[in-house]
Amino acid sequence: MLRFAPSPTHDMDLRDLRIALLNYVVSQQKGEDFIVRFNDLDKDKVVEEKDKDFLGILDLFNVRYTQVIHQSENFRFHSAMALQLLHEKKAFSCFCSDEWLTKKMDEAKSAKISYKYDDACASLPAELVIDNLNPFSVRIHKSNHDVIVKDLIQGDVAFSVDEQESFIIMNRDKTPTEIFATAVDDMLNDISYVIQDEEFIEDVPKQEYVRKSLQYDKKIEYAHVPPILDANVSVIKLLEEGFLPEAILNYLVSNLNEDFSETFSIEDLIKRFSFKNCSLSSLSFDKKQLAKINQKYLMQLDPKELSRYLGFADEEIGLLAKVFIANVHTMKELRAKVEPIFEKKTFADEISKEANEVILSIKNAPYFDSYEDFKTFLLNNNSVDESLLEEILQITFTGSKQVVNLSEVYKYLKNYLGEIIK
C-alpha cells in the first residue's frame, strides 16, 4: 500500500502533485493499492472543500486512488495506541508547561547547543502523576539506539542516539501529534513504501520507533525527494493559465530523473520510472522552462482534441490553431489567438470603407477551394491593391494585424467564412 498524505490547508502546489504522482506510479509498478490520506489533524487550519479540490486535480492527472481517508477519523486509534504505550511504561505523562519548555529552549539557544527535552517528567512517582490535576501531554521514552534510514534516493542516512529525545505523541488537548498519527496510520494502512519530500526525513526515526514500540515490525521502504524551491504555485492556477497536465507532469519528473527528457505520458512513466537516476539537487521552479515543455505538448495534440480545448469539436479548427502554436506557450495564449477569429472585427477609420466593400464581396463570393482564386476574385471585384487587401484579410481572418500565412489560414477557414464576417 502507498499513500499520498497532503494537508487540506492550501491549494495543491507542485510539491504536493509530484509526491502524489510518484506514489501512484510506484503503486502501479508494485501492484499495490494507492490511497489518499488527508492530514486534517489541525482543524483550525483546514480549509473547507480543499480536500475535494485535491481529489479533482488527481482525477485530472489520471492519478487513480482506491480509498480516501481523513486522519481525524482515526483519533480513537491514536488514543488507544498512546494508552497502550502508557500502560506498558513506554510513554509517560509530561506536565511541563509551555513557559517552562520555552525557558529551556532559550537557555539552550544562549548556550549555542541543540535543545532536547531533559526528561524532567520521565520518572515521576505514580502518586505524583495520579494526584496531578494540571494538563499534560504524553511523551514516548527516548530511543537508546542509533538509527539508519535506508533511502532509495538519499542512500543511508544516519541518526545518532545523541539526537534522540522523549518526544510528544499526544498533545494536552488529547489530539495526536502529526508524527505519532502518521506512524500509527501507516501501520493501520499497511503502508509498504513512503515517498515524500526530503524535509520529512528527520521524522522517520521517530515514526519507526513508535511502530517498533507498538510491536509492529513490517519493513517500510523510503524515498525522500529533493525539494522544489518556490513551488507554492497553485496547480489550479497553472491549469487556468493554460498549462496542460501532461506538460506539468513532464516538468516535475524530467527535472528529477534524467531518464525522462522527451515528452512522455503517465503510462510511459509507470513503465520506465526508477529512483536509481533521481537527482539529489533541489529544483527552483522555472515557469519559462515549463512554458517550453507546454508548447511541445500543444504541438503534439491531436487536432480534434486541441479544438475541444478551444471550445469546438472540429478537426479543422484544431489544424487552424496549430498555425498559431509556434508563437504561443499556453492554451490560454492560444485561445486568445483563435477566439477573435469568430468575433466581430473592427477596422481603422482610414481603411474602414475599403474593408466594408471587401467584406461585402466575401459575402457574395462563390466557394473557392484555393486561396489564390479567392484572392483574385476579391481583387477583381474591389478597388484595392494586393497589399491593402492582405491587410484587410489579416484582420478579417485573425481579428488583429498579426502576420500569418493567409493561404494556410484560409485552408481551414474557408468553410467558416460566413461565421467570421458576420
Residue, then its C-alpha position, 0 to 999 in steps of 0.5 A: m500500500l502507498r499513500f499520498a498524505p497532503s494537508p487540506t490547508h492550501d491549494m495543491d502546489l507542485r510539491d504536493l502533485r509530484i509526491a502524489l504522482l510518484n506514489y501512484v506510479v510506484s503503486q502501479q509498478k508494485g501492484e499495490d493499492f494507492i490511497v489518499r490520506f488527508n492530514d486534517l489533524d489541525k482543524d483550525k487550519v483546514v480549509e473547507e472543500k480543499d480536500k475535494d479540490f485535491l481529489g479533482i486535480l488527481d482525477l485530472f492527472n489520471v492519478r487513480y486512488t482506491q480509498v480516501i481517508h481523513q486522519s481525524e477519523n482515526f483519533r480513537f486509534h491514536s488514543a488507544m495506541a498512546l494508552q497502550l504505550l502508557h500502560e506498558k511504561k513506554a510513554f509517560s505523562c509530561f506536565c511541563s508547561d509551555e513557559w517552562l519548555t520555552k525557558k529551556m529552549d532559550e537557555a539552550k539557544s544562549a548556550k549555542i547547543s541543540y535543545k532536547y527535552d531533559d526528561a524532567c517528567a520521565s520518572l515521576p512517582a505514580e502518586l505524583v502523576i495520579d494526584n496531578l490535576n494540571p494538563f499534560s501531554v504524553r511523551i514516548h521514552k527516548s530511543n537508546h539506539d542509533v538509527i539508519v534510514k535506508d533511502l532509495i534516493q538519499g542512500d543511508v542516512a544516519f541518526s545518532v542516539d545523541e539526537q534522540e529525545s522523549f518526544i510528544i505523541m499526544n498533545r494536552d488537548k488529547t489530539p495526536t501529534e502529526i508524527f505519532a498519527t502518521a506512524v500509527d496510520d501507516m501501520l493501520n494502512d499497511i503502508s509498504y513504501v513512503i515517498q515524500d519530500e526530503e524535509f520529512i526525513e528527520d521524522v522517520p526515526k521517530q515514526e519507526y520507533v513508535r511502530k517498533s514500540l507498538q510491536y509492529d515490525k513490517k519493513i517500510e521502504y523510503a524515498h525522500v525527494p529533493p525539494i522544489l524551491d518556490a513551488n507554492v504555485s497553485v496547480i489550479k492556477l497553472l491549469e487556468e493559465g493554460f498549462l496542460p497536465e501532461a506538460i506539468l507532469n513532464y516538468l516535475v519528473s524530467n527535472l528529477n530523473e534524467d531518464f525522462s527528457e522527451t515528452f512522455s505520458i503517465e503510462d510511459l512513466i509507470k513503465r520506465f520510472s526508477f529512483k536509481n537516476c533521481s537527482l539529489s539537487s533541489l529544483s527552483f521552479d522555472k515557469k519559462q522552462l515549463a512554458k517550453i515543455n507546454q508548447k511541445y505538448l500543444m504541438q503534439l495534440d491531436p487536432k480534434e482534441l486541441s479544438r475541444y480545448l478551444g471550445f469546438a469539436d472540429e478537426e479543422i479548427g484544431l489544424l487552424a490553431k496549430v498555425f498559431i502554436a509556434n508563437v504561443h506557450t499556453m492554451k490560454e495564449l492560444r485561445a486568445k489567438v483563435e477566439p477573435i477569429f469568430e468575433k466581430k472585427t473592427f477596422a481603422d477609420e482610414i481603411s474602414k470603407e475599403a474593408n466594408e466593400v471587401i467584406l461585402s464581396i466575401k459575402n457574395a463570393p462563390y466557394f473557392d477551394s484555393y486561396e489564390d482564386f479567392k484572392t483574385f476574385l476579391l481583387n477583381n471585384n474591389s478597388v484595392d491593391e494586393s497589399l491593402l487587401e492582405e491587410i484587410l484579410q489579416i484582420t478579417f481572418t485573425g481579428s488583429k494585424q498579426v502576420v500569418n500565412l493567409s493561404e494556410v489560414y484560409k485552408y481551414l477557414k474557408n468553410y467558416l467564412g460566413e461565421i467570421i464576417k458576420 
